[in-house]
Amino acid sequence: MSGPEDAVRDGADIIYLPRWRPGGHRVGAHRGRDAGGLGTFRDPVSFLRLPDARRIDLRASLRDPFEGVFVRRFEARSTVETYALVDLTASMRFRGRADRRALAQAFCLALARSATRIGDGFGVIACDRTLRDDLFLPATRHRAAAQAAAARLGEAACEGRGAEGFLEAARRLAGRPKLIFLVSDFRWPESLIEAVFSALALHDVTPVLLADPAEDEDLPAWGLVELDDLEGGGRRLVFLRPSLRRRWIAREAERVERLRRICAPFARPPFRLADRFDAEALSRHLMTT
């Protein structure tokens, strides 16, 4: 079983691109929707559309058969706010090959480092039945504060038996679009999963599915297994056999597929995080979905 110190594969940054072009006047790393004096050259436009004599484009003006005056228009670079929404219900105490809380902590530490390094804001909202104000961090570009908030998640208590706090988190995030990573094992009622993703539909949302092979693939074909429902369902002794193991694995696969179907209208496909956090794998997922 791995501990928090084993949860990160390397120190690589998470590379992400928001699905929309951010606005605002703060200079950042992302292609913005506004034109500005600095940034990447976009195109020449008529001086009447952008009356800025400092950026007159002599070549474009001389080429115009109607003797118009053109200026260079630039594409502003802007910042975005990134948030990690982290599940702290009781099922997050599960420990198989890795500590589930350590995986969430490793992901948030990498995201905090990656976002603040390029000038983006990073924030944390942790939830169970309610929104956990003791762990809340509004988006900040201060790297030390961002990493300290992410580190606290590794020691957070996971006792809640519901995830309704994510609905309150969605209300708190209302306003300008944000880049959101929802980190959970998603062992919630389907109606709540749909309600949460629907409430976050304004934003660019990536579900980060915390999984562990110990929950399905590592189960023995034969033997007695004691199952413990961490959210209050009690313990049960089960005699495993090949047919039951196959049904168990198939049921888990169906659960993940249902999550994918529910997310499809509102978010990117889920990213499966198991064993260790791999920033490069997440970056590939974000750049191709």
Salt bridges, closest charged atoms under 4 A:
ASP13 OD1 - ARG113 NE 3.33
ASP13 OD2 - ARG117 NH1 2.88
ASP43 OD2 - ARG73 NH2 2.86
ASP52 OD1 - ARG54 NE 3.04
ASP52 OD2 - ARG55 NH1 2.27
ASP57 OD2 - ARG72 NE 3.75
GLU75 OE2 - ARG21 NH1 2.82
GLU75 OE1 - ARG31 NE 2.87
ASP99 OD2 - ARG95 NH2 2.96
ASP120 OD2 - HIS30 NE2 2.63
ASP128 OD2 - ARG132 NH1 3.35
ASP133 OD1 - ARG172 NH1 3.15
ASP134 OD1 - ARG132 NE 3.26
GLU159 OE1 - ARG93 NH1 3.44
GLU164 OE1 - ARG129 NH1 3.93
GLU168 OE1 - ARG171 NH2 3.05
ASP185 OD2 - ARG100 NH1 3.18
GLU190 OE2 - ARG258 NE 2.68
ASP204 OD2 - ARG268 NH2 2.70
GLU215 OE1 - ARG100 NH2 2.97
GLU215 OE2 - ARG187 NH2 3.19
ASP218 OD2 - ARG97 NE 2.84
GLU226 OE2 - ARG235 NH1 3.87
ASP228 OD2 - ARG235 NE 3.54
GLU252 OE1 - ARG187 NH2 2.97
GLU252 OE1 - ARG255 NH2 3.43
ASP275 OD2 - ARG97 NH1 3.32
ASP278 OD2 - ARG9 NH1 2.52
